[in-house]
Amino acid sequence: MRQLLLLGLGGACVFGVVAAVMIKLMPSPLKDSDYLVIGSVATVVSLLVLFVVVISTKLKASDVFFKRRKKKR
């Protein structure tokens, strides 16, 4: 339970940091579409970070994406 809470808080922090950086990088008169792009980029980056963290910590198996089939006899 504690690990899931930390993962969620970490994802939210990554989202906030990426959104703040994107707001600073975008030209000053922001339109609604700019906020849509900022939110989309922040969501994609936070989901990628969350995916990498889960793959590297929770799933320690060497074959995460590939599974060996049993040979038919």
C-alpha positions in Angstrom: 0.0 0.0 0.0 2.8 2.4 0.9 4.6 1.7 -2.3 1.5 2.4 -4.4 1.1 5.7 -2.6 4.7 6.7 -3.2 4.4 5.7 -6.9 1.3 7.9 -7.2 2.9 10.8 -5.4 6.0 10.5 -7.5 3.9 10.5 -10.7 2.0 13.6 -9.6 5.3 15.4 -8.7 6.8 14.5 -12.2 3.6 15.8 -13.8 3.8 19.1 -11.8 7.4 19.6 -12.6 7.0 18.9 -16.3 3.9 21.2 -16.5 5.7 24.0 -14.7 8.7 23.7 -17.0 6.5 23.7 -20.1 4.6 26.8 -18.9 7.9 28.6 -18.5 9.2 27.5 -21.9 6.0 28.4 -23.9 5.7 31.9 -25.3 3.9 34.3 -23.0 0.3 34.8 -24.4 -0.9 31.2 -23.7 -4.1 30.0 -25.4 -6.3 27.1 -24.5 -4.5 24.9 -27.0 -1.2 25.7 -25.4 -2.5 24.4 -22.0 -3.8 21.3 -23.8 -0.3 20.6 -25.2 1.3 21.3 -21.9 -1.0 18.8 -20.1 -0.6 16.2 -22.8 3.2 16.4 -22.7 3.2 16.3 -18.9 0.9 13.3 -18.9 3.0 11.3 -21.4 6.3 12.0 -19.6 4.8 11.1 -16.2 3.4 7.9 -17.6 6.7 7.0 -19.2 8.6 7.7 -15.9 6.0 5.6 -14.0 6.4 2.7 -16.5 10.2 2.7 -16.2 10.0 2.8 -12.4 7.6 -0.1 -12.3 9.6 -2.1 -14.8 12.8 -1.5 -12.9 11.6 -2.1 -9.4 8.5 -4.3 -9.2 9.2 -6.6 -12.2 12.8 -7.8 -11.7 12.5 -10.6 -14.2 14.9 -10.5 -17.1 12.2 -11.3 -19.7 9.5 -8.7 -18.9 8.4 -8.3 -22.5 9.0 -11.8 -23.8 7.7 -15.1 -22.4 9.1 -18.4 -23.5 6.6 -20.9 -24.7 6.7 -24.5 -23.6 7.8 -26.7 -26.5 5.2 -29.0 -27.8 6.2 -32.6 -28.0 
